[in-house]
């Protein structure tokens, strides 16, 4: 799969770790349900630490994409749900570490709560795999 990032004229250049538009070239779409920082036993990883939770969640997304036959670079869109939008910087910096500069499109919204109070984030993803 290939993706081409666009930043169309008339739209602001992204300041964060995302692209405004991604064009996915031929492939199959893979939708990954919202992932949290809960490990295999249900224990929350990185309690109180948005960076640790982001890193753990992106690792789970990477494993899901790989199970479908792709790589983390095949992710074209992320939706981030956070209980505190002040985690934005930690999420962005951690995404840069994990994703390099091959950014998916992204939306981040603040929500009142997630399934458990220790969870700071939930992220779902869409990938296109050739």
Backbone as a chain_set.jsonl record, in Angstrom:
{"seq": "XXXXXXXXXXXXXXXXXXXXXXXXXXXXXXXXXXXXXXXXXXXXXXXXXXXXXXXXXXXXXXXXXXXXXXXXXXXXXXXXXXXXXXXXXXXXXXXXXXXXXXXXXXXXXXXXXXXXXXXXXXXXXXXXXX", "coords": {"N": [[0.854, -1.175, 0.0], [0.422, 2.195, -0.68], [0.585, 5.545, 0.416], [-0.292, 8.911, -0.038], [0.44, 11.963, 1.255], [-1.275, 15.033, 1.572], [-1.299, 18.56, 1.722], [-3.453, 20.725, 1.197], [-3.677, 23.836, -0.63], [-4.768, 26.789, 0.991], [-5.549, 25.606, 3.314], [-4.555, 25.244, 6.735], [-1.139, 24.498, 7.576], [-0.338, 21.489, 9.164], [0.468, 21.477, 12.625], [0.939, 19.512, 14.358], [1.453, 15.934, 14.828], [0.281, 14.795, 12.361], [-1.372, 14.337, 9.166], [-3.169, 16.409, 6.872], [-4.665, 15.396, 4.722], [-4.821, 12.144, 3.403], [-4.17, 10.121, 0.683], [-5.013, 6.974, -0.119], [-3.561, 4.396, -1.862], [-4.24, 1.633, -4.084], [-5.588, -1.097, -2.243], [-6.636, -3.021, 0.662], [-9.052, -2.151, 3.089], [-8.611, -1.832, 6.573], [-10.097, -1.864, 9.636], [-9.567, -0.838, 12.866], [-10.596, -1.43, 16.044], [-11.283, 0.726, 18.881], [-8.517, 1.115, 20.949], [-7.123, 0.669, 24.159], [-4.991, 1.365, 27.0], [-4.941, -1.089, 28.287], [-3.602, -4.142, 29.304], [-3.003, -7.612, 28.311], [-4.051, -8.991, 30.479], [-5.891, -7.269, 31.453], [-4.909, -5.274, 33.048], [-4.154, -1.851, 33.588], [-1.775, -0.112, 31.79], [0.765, 2.243, 32.44], [-0.491, 4.093, 34.263], [-1.718, 7.29, 34.819], [0.104, 8.396, 33.045], [0.325, 9.796, 30.08], [2.045, 9.579, 27.884], [3.174, 6.994, 28.139], [0.837, 5.48, 27.946], [-0.004, 6.171, 25.35], [2.154, 5.164, 23.796], [1.922, 2.422, 24.408], [-0.641, 1.859, 23.394], [-0.318, 2.499, 20.644], [1.487, 0.501, 20.032], [-0.179, -1.733, 20.289], [-1.947, -1.198, 18.189], [-0.145, -1.363, 16.077], [0.518, -4.115, 16.211], [-1.994, -5.16, 15.564], [-2.357, -4.247, 12.91], [-0.209, -5.547, 11.706], [-1.021, -8.191, 12.076], [-3.001, -8.253, 10.22], [-1.553, -8.258, 7.952], [-0.058, -6.006, 7.304], [1.868, -2.979, 7.945], [2.808, -0.547, 10.448], [3.054, 1.758, 8.987], [1.016, 1.621, 7.177], [-1.217, 2.661, 8.315], [-3.745, 4.963, 7.902], [-5.465, 6.682, 9.18], [-6.199, 7.988, 12.408], [-8.158, 8.108, 15.346], [-8.322, 9.831, 18.254], [-9.316, 9.629, 21.523], [-9.53, 11.362, 24.447], [-9.386, 11.899, 27.977], [-8.528, 14.275, 28.846], [-7.654, 17.06, 27.212], [-5.291, 18.341, 27.523], [-3.31, 16.477, 27.343], [-2.473, 16.479, 24.797], [0.077, 17.372, 23.738], [1.867, 15.403, 24.786], [0.832, 13.117, 23.538], [1.211, 13.772, 20.802], [4.071, 14.041, 20.656], [4.863, 11.453, 21.331], [3.668, 10.002, 19.273], [5.22, 10.946, 17.132], [7.675, 9.751, 17.798], [7.038, 7.03, 17.488], [5.838, 6.803, 14.914], [7.495, 8.157, 13.178], [7.86, 10.289, 10.449], [5.77, 9.704, 8.85], [2.834, 10.431, 8.798], [-0.526, 9.616, 9.758], [-3.89, 10.782, 8.992], [-5.669, 12.568, 11.54], [-7.798, 12.857, 14.383], [-8.502, 14.431, 17.422], [-10.334, 14.256, 20.344], [-11.824, 15.45, 23.351], [-13.263, 13.579, 25.909], [-15.817, 12.839, 28.324], [-15.403, 10.607, 29.952], [-13.73, 7.405, 29.987], [-13.852, 3.801, 29.654], [-12.701, 2.915, 32.051], [-11.526, 4.579, 34.976], [-8.721, 4.923, 35.133], [-7.821, 5.023, 32.572], [-6.486, 7.133, 30.175], [-6.623, 7.553, 27.493], [-8.078, 6.513, 24.377], [-7.703, 4.949, 21.296], [-8.628, 4.581, 17.947], [-8.168, 3.085, 14.677], [-7.602, 3.259, 11.116], [-6.422, 1.378, 8.473], [-4.866, 0.898, 5.28], [-4.07, -1.717, 3.333], [-1.953, -3.153, 0.954]], "CA": [[0.0, 0.0, 0.0], [1.101, 3.484, -0.651], [-0.282, 6.666, 0.736], [0.275, 10.203, -0.383], [-0.068, 13.016, 2.136], [-1.501, 16.322, 0.933], [-1.649, 19.726, 2.523], [-4.01, 21.583, 0.148], [-3.633, 25.29, -0.509], [-5.923, 27.362, 1.668], [-5.727, 24.95, 4.608], [-3.355, 25.46, 7.542], [-0.156, 23.423, 7.654], [-0.449, 20.865, 10.483], [1.528, 21.711, 13.614], [1.096, 18.284, 15.138], [1.908, 14.717, 14.161], [-0.783, 14.279, 11.514], [-1.518, 14.904, 7.83], [-4.541, 16.877, 6.631], [-5.311, 14.495, 3.767], [-4.05, 11.006, 2.913], [-4.767, 9.363, -0.408], [-4.558, 5.588, -0.037], [-3.511, 3.759, -3.166], [-4.925, 0.338, -4.021], [-5.39, -1.962, -1.093], [-7.855, -3.345, 1.398], [-9.204, -1.339, 4.292], [-8.634, -2.547, 7.837], [-10.613, -0.994, 10.689], [-9.116, -1.338, 14.16], [-11.439, -0.903, 17.123], [-10.621, 1.544, 19.885], [-7.567, 0.419, 21.815], [-6.764, 1.384, 25.381], [-3.745, 0.917, 27.616], [-5.167, -2.3, 29.085], [-2.808, -5.255, 28.792], [-3.701, -8.884, 28.07], [-4.731, -9.398, 31.712], [-6.815, -6.22, 31.859], [-4.234, -4.283, 33.885], [-3.871, -0.613, 32.87], [-0.361, 0.218, 31.68], [1.05, 3.676, 32.439], [-1.501, 4.874, 34.991], [-1.336, 8.681, 35.011], [1.177, 8.758, 32.12], [-0.23, 9.805, 28.726], [3.06, 9.089, 26.935], [3.25, 5.533, 28.261], [-0.397, 4.909, 27.41], [0.024, 6.338, 23.894], [3.116, 4.206, 23.258], [1.353, 1.076, 24.542], [-1.772, 1.753, 22.462], [0.208, 2.433, 19.276], [2.036, -0.85, 19.883], [-1.303, -2.648, 20.042], [-2.417, -0.923, 16.828], [0.86, -1.927, 15.181], [0.333, -5.566, 16.178], [-3.242, -5.448, 14.839], [-2.099, -4.045, 11.477], [0.678, -6.635, 11.28], [-1.83, -9.411, 12.008], [-3.783, -8.168, 8.981], [-0.632, -8.334, 6.825], [0.523, -4.708, 6.975], [2.818, -2.372, 8.873], [2.296, 0.685, 11.052], [3.025, 2.781, 7.941], [-0.228, 1.479, 6.416], [-2.291, 3.368, 9.019], [-4.055, 6.22, 7.211], [-6.276, 7.552, 10.031], [-6.314, 7.696, 13.835], [-9.063, 8.931, 16.152], [-7.848, 9.791, 19.629], [-10.271, 10.077, 22.528], [-8.782, 11.591, 25.673], [-10.158, 12.471, 29.077], [-7.99, 15.616, 29.114], [-6.996, 17.528, 25.991], [-3.936, 18.794, 27.87], [-2.382, 15.397, 26.984], [-2.207, 16.621, 23.363], [1.526, 17.432, 23.461], [2.454, 14.091, 25.056], [0.378, 12.212, 22.478], [1.903, 14.15, 19.562], [5.491, 13.712, 20.721], [4.994, 10.001, 21.324], [3.367, 9.551, 17.912], [6.411, 11.217, 16.313], [8.666, 8.718, 18.111], [6.612, 5.728, 16.975], [5.467, 6.839, 13.499], [8.442, 8.909, 12.355], [7.206, 11.422, 9.787], [4.734, 9.164, 7.957], [1.68, 10.628, 9.661], [-1.91, 9.438, 9.304], [-4.786, 11.858, 9.394], [-5.98, 12.33, 12.944], [-8.726, 13.696, 15.121], [-8.431, 14.228, 18.874], [-11.449, 14.874, 21.054], [-11.897, 15.207, 24.788], [-14.494, 12.924, 26.322], [-16.062, 12.935, 29.766], [-14.798, 9.457, 30.623], [-13.547, 6.169, 29.225], [-14.425, 2.64, 30.338], [-12.148, 2.824, 33.403], [-10.984, 5.888, 35.325], [-7.269, 4.979, 34.945], [-7.52, 5.18, 31.154], [-6.404, 8.519, 29.727], [-6.779, 7.606, 26.037], [-8.511, 5.39, 23.543], [-7.384, 5.295, 19.915], [-8.963, 3.613, 16.901], [-7.344, 3.313, 13.497], [-7.933, 2.692, 9.806], [-5.236, 1.125, 7.645], [-5.109, 0.382, 3.927], [-2.972, -2.641, 3.102], [-1.981, -3.677, -0.419]], "C": [[0.885, 1.218, 0.0], [0.088, 4.532, -0.231], [0.472, 7.94, 0.415], [-0.38, 11.246, 0.503], [-0.187, 14.313, 1.341], [-1.766, 17.376, 1.992], [-2.153, 20.772, 1.536], [-3.854, 23.073, 0.439], [-4.904, 25.777, 0.153], [-6.235, 26.71, 3.0], [-4.447, 25.136, 5.416], [-2.43, 24.242, 7.517], [-0.242, 22.814, 9.054], [0.744, 21.186, 11.374], [1.829, 20.451, 14.403], [1.57, 17.129, 14.287], [0.751, 14.079, 13.403], [-0.708, 14.947, 10.147], [-2.951, 15.373, 7.676], [-5.31, 15.897, 5.755], [-4.343, 13.367, 3.448], [-4.833, 10.355, 1.787], [-4.176, 7.965, -0.337], [-4.664, 4.959, -1.423], [-3.975, 2.314, -3.019], [-4.554, -0.522, -2.818], [-6.709, -2.284, -0.422], [-7.869, -2.573, 2.701], [-9.312, -2.234, 5.522], [-9.046, -1.543, 8.916], [-10.253, -1.609, 12.032], [-9.914, -0.64, 15.255], [-10.612, -0.105, 18.113], [-9.77, 0.705, 20.819], [-7.257, 1.302, 23.017], [-5.456, 0.817, 25.915], [-3.974, -0.244, 28.575], [-4.367, -3.442, 28.475], [-3.661, -6.516, 28.663], [-4.498, -9.357, 29.292], [-5.712, -8.348, 32.214], [-6.216, -5.161, 32.751], [-3.921, -3.053, 33.033], [-2.378, -0.324, 32.954], [-0.214, 1.743, 31.714], [0.002, 4.523, 33.128], [-0.962, 6.282, 35.233], [-0.307, 9.207, 34.025], [0.672, 8.659, 30.671], [0.765, 9.294, 27.69], [3.126, 7.563, 26.955], [1.998, 4.889, 27.677], [-0.436, 5.034, 25.883], [0.954, 5.312, 23.265], [2.552, 2.789, 23.292], [0.23, 0.863, 23.529], [-1.275, 1.66, 21.024], [0.873, 1.092, 19.009], [0.948, -1.874, 19.613], [-1.851, -2.453, 18.626], [-1.435, -1.509, 15.813], [0.7, -3.439, 15.07], [-0.927, -5.951, 15.418], [-3.041, -5.305, 13.337], [-1.215, -5.165, 10.942], [-0.081, -7.951, 11.17], [-2.677, -9.448, 10.739], [-2.883, -8.161, 7.745], [0.037, -7.022, 6.447], [1.571, -4.273, 7.976], [2.178, -1.112, 9.451], [2.217, 1.805, 10.02], [1.774, 2.7, 7.078], [-1.404, 2.173, 7.092], [-2.501, 4.713, 8.343], [-4.858, 7.173, 8.086], [-6.277, 7.039, 11.472], [-7.352, 8.631, 14.43], [-8.661, 8.73, 17.597], [-8.927, 10.385, 20.529], [-9.49, 10.199, 23.829], [-9.693, 12.198, 26.737], [-9.665, 13.868, 29.436], [-7.173, 16.063, 27.91], [-5.601, 18.083, 26.274], [-2.887, 17.711, 27.615], [-1.931, 15.51, 25.524], [-0.709, 16.595, 23.044], [2.191, 16.078, 23.682], [2.08, 13.087, 23.966], [1.136, 12.515, 21.194], [3.367, 13.747, 19.576], [5.718, 12.206, 20.677], [4.668, 9.443, 19.937], [4.541, 9.804, 16.985], [7.483, 10.148, 16.539], [8.314, 7.396, 17.439], [6.43, 5.743, 15.457], [6.507, 7.507, 12.61], [7.722, 10.1, 11.75], [6.104, 10.979, 8.831], [3.395, 9.215, 8.684], [0.36, 10.266, 8.994], [-2.687, 10.725, 9.532], [-5.187, 11.555, 10.832], [-6.99, 13.336, 13.459], [-8.523, 13.388, 16.59], [-9.6, 14.965, 19.509], [-11.353, 14.534, 22.536], [-13.265, 14.625, 25.103], [-14.625, 13.02, 27.837], [-15.36, 11.801, 30.507], [-14.591, 8.337, 29.616], [-14.032, 5.019, 30.107], [-13.934, 2.468, 31.78], [-11.479, 4.142, 33.736], [-9.471, 6.019, 35.124], [-6.864, 5.225, 33.493], [-7.568, 6.652, 30.773], [-6.766, 8.655, 28.258], [-7.435, 6.339, 25.504], [-8.28, 5.827, 22.11], [-7.881, 4.187, 19.0], [-8.227, 3.999, 15.634], [-7.983, 2.705, 12.258], [-6.626, 2.537, 9.054], [-5.705, 0.674, 6.271], [-3.866, -0.425, 3.562], [-3.08, -3.191, 1.692], [-1.915, -5.186, -0.423]], "O": [[1.955, 1.245, 0.608], [-1.108, 4.41, -0.494], [1.689, 8.034, 0.574], [-1.602, 11.397, 0.505], [0.686, 14.647, 0.54], [-2.381, 17.105, 3.024], [-1.381, 21.616, 1.081], [-3.893, 23.509, 1.589], [-5.987, 25.245, -0.091], [-7.088, 27.195, 3.744], [-3.36, 25.18, 4.84], [-2.889, 23.102, 7.446], [-0.221, 23.551, 10.04], [1.89, 21.167, 10.924], [2.874, 20.351, 15.047], [2.033, 17.319, 13.163], [0.294, 12.986, 13.737], [-0.067, 15.985, 9.984], [-3.858, 14.802, 8.281], [-6.475, 15.604, 6.021], [-3.156, 13.617, 3.241], [-6.023, 10.073, 1.93], [-2.966, 7.794, -0.479], [-5.715, 4.989, -2.062], [-4.086, 1.827, -1.894], [-3.389, -0.65, -2.44], [-7.772, -1.868, -0.885], [-6.833, -2.368, 3.333], [-10.007, -3.251, 5.516], [-8.412, -0.5, 9.08], [-10.592, -2.759, 12.308], [-9.901, 0.586, 15.368], [-9.39, -0.244, 18.174], [-10.232, -0.277, 21.401], [-7.145, 2.522, 22.899], [-4.889, -0.108, 25.335], [-3.268, -0.365, 29.576], [-4.443, -3.684, 27.271], [-4.873, -6.491, 28.875], [-5.507, -10.047, 29.146], [-6.302, -8.511, 33.282], [-6.915, -4.241, 33.177], [-3.475, -3.183, 31.893], [-1.794, -0.296, 34.037], [-0.994, 2.453, 31.078], [-0.361, 5.582, 32.615], [0.124, 6.448, 35.788], [0.122, 10.354, 34.147], [0.603, 7.566, 30.109], [0.371, 8.646, 26.721], [3.134, 6.922, 25.904], [2.083, 3.871, 26.991], [-0.857, 4.101, 25.199], [0.577, 4.654, 22.295], [2.686, 2.04, 22.324], [0.157, -0.184, 22.885], [-1.76, 0.826, 20.26], [0.831, 0.594, 17.884], [1.13, -2.78, 18.8], [-2.179, -3.424, 17.944], [-1.848, -2.085, 14.807], [0.741, -3.99, 13.97], [-0.938, -6.954, 14.705], [-3.504, -6.148, 12.568], [-1.448, -5.673, 9.845], [0.185, -8.744, 10.266], [-3.028, -10.518, 10.241], [-3.375, -8.069, 6.62], [0.641, -6.927, 5.379], [2.094, -5.075, 8.749], [1.127, -0.672, 8.986], [1.397, 2.713, 10.161], [1.498, 3.627, 6.316], [-2.482, 2.267, 6.504], [-1.57, 5.509, 8.22], [-4.934, 8.362, 7.776], [-6.345, 5.836, 11.724], [-7.421, 9.805, 14.067], [-8.657, 7.609, 18.105], [-9.386, 11.507, 20.313], [-8.856, 9.237, 24.264], [-10.644, 12.915, 26.427], [-10.294, 14.568, 30.23], [-6.116, 15.499, 27.627], [-4.814, 18.273, 25.346], [-1.691, 17.996, 27.665], [-1.101, 14.723, 25.068], [-0.284, 15.856, 22.155], [2.995, 15.646, 22.856], [2.918, 12.299, 23.526], [1.655, 11.597, 20.558], [3.856, 13.169, 18.605], [6.668, 11.74, 20.048], [5.325, 8.509, 19.478], [4.839, 8.968, 16.132], [8.122, 9.694, 15.591], [9.183, 6.723, 16.886], [6.826, 4.794, 14.781], [6.4, 7.425, 11.387], [7.046, 10.843, 12.461], [5.565, 11.795, 8.084], [2.879, 8.19, 9.13], [0.144, 10.565, 7.82], [-2.2, 11.646, 10.186], [-5.061, 10.42, 11.291], [-7.032, 14.491, 13.036], [-8.387, 12.226, 16.973], [-9.826, 16.145, 19.244], [-10.865, 13.47, 22.918], [-14.29, 15.112, 24.627], [-13.642, 13.256, 28.54], [-14.786, 12.019, 31.574], [-15.193, 8.321, 28.542], [-14.564, 5.251, 31.192], [-14.656, 1.943, 32.628], [-10.908, 4.773, 32.846], [-8.981, 7.136, 34.957], [-5.722, 5.586, 33.209], [-8.563, 7.335, 31.016], [-7.168, 9.729, 27.811], [-7.353, 5.263, 26.096], [-8.619, 6.951, 21.741], [-7.605, 3.009, 19.228], [-7.718, 5.114, 15.524], [-8.786, 1.775, 12.335], [-5.816, 3.464, 9.005], [-6.801, 0.135, 6.12], [-2.759, 0.109, 3.491], [-4.146, -3.64, 1.271], [-1.927, -5.801, -1.49]]}, "num_chains": 1, "name": "protein.A"}
